[in-house]
Amino acid sequence: METVNKRKTKVGTVVSNAMEKTVVVKVERTVQEPVFKKYVRRITKFIAHDGHDECELGDTVEIMECRPISRRKRWCVTRVIRRKEIPEAVDTAVG
């Protein structure tokens, strides 16, 4: 029998990792505007626990609901989906 996980999960981008074992994850969603019926982007920031300090700026991560760890931290990073691609440095000769 398969166990069903009742915890919510979200996918977002890391926008800050300045704290120890904590990251700020930006989650975007599109909602329909009620009057004009156009789709607009809504951005929500979640404070998530990163126990191994493995997330970097720009990484795409999956977060999951967990027990309250601090006043604002109620999410945990479950996995890093995609690392941010770092462009190779271009050597520019001066002279």
Summary of the structure (lengths in Angstrom):
residues: 95
radius of gyration: 17.5
end to end distance: 69.6
largest distance: 69.6
contacts: 200
relative contact order: 0.25
helix: 0%
strand: 46%
